[in-house]
Amino acid sequence: MKGHGENYFNGSFSSFHYTLGCSKPHNIYASLIIPFNSIPFPPTDRNLDVDMSPKPTIFLPSIAEINLHKAGTHLCLLEKFFPGVIKVYWKEKNGNRVLESQRGDVIKTNDTYMKFSWLTVTKTSADKEHVCVIKHENNKRGTDQEILFPSINKGTIQLQLTNTSAYYTYLLLLLKSALYFAIITYCLFRETTVCSTWKRS
């Protein structure tokens, strides 16, 4: 069939079609279509030993939120993982029932992915600890990550203690600075007075 037909190619990054056509000598036309789907591969500039498991950052509810809504939100942010296939769910500590929660879409950031999920804890569950379970193929030792969140009541007490400690620490530093400033001012004033007296004499 050499010299009796033409080959055509059209395509894109994610797929292409290859068409083989022959119009002579028997007016036969054959079409061969081979689809290719794009497959994600880890970036070539990354070391294969680099940890590509999800890196969690947790956010606890604020005291203002708990006091205002009588509920609190636990938020778990997962970053710098690859590939983008991941499953996240919540449960009570030592429990097996999957709790109703919310989650955002998987977002691509440079060469890795990120995702966040949050759980709203009501007043009836305020004394219970909760766990965010993360399923990903690159988790260390192939086991699910379990991120423990303290109970809202316990977390609120910790926040109150932290805020109180920070307040008194700041107040103490402020008093020390004021005292130091007063001493320096007194010394400078005294030195100026002594010098003036000495010059007069």
C-alpha angles and dihedrals in degrees: 000000000000110000094015102084147031131235121220131196130188127164153133137220095277100039143358139194123219115201123192113194133182122182099172145100099355102022089247117157121190126182124198115190119187115181120204121192121208114255121202115239127187113261111276093224092062125096111243089227093061113115107250096175120119114280108215127212117184130209122197125206118268124243090242092055093049094047093046102042101022085231139079139214124227111201126192119193116197119197145173100023132141137234104031096234107108139148124209128182139158134230140164117268110274089007132114103201114108110232126220109260142154130244139184128229123273107266125202114227114184104303098342140052139243135197137173134205132183139195125206111216116203128209092264091061097037093111095051128091118229135207130213109211119205122196116194134147093235097052112133113270088002093275128128118263113238116196113196119217118195122236115275092243093051092043091051092053090049091050091049091050091047093049092046092049091048091049094052092043091053091046092051092050090049092052092048091050091049091049092048091050091050092051093048091047091050093049093049092047092049092048091050091049093049092049092050091050092048092051092051092051 
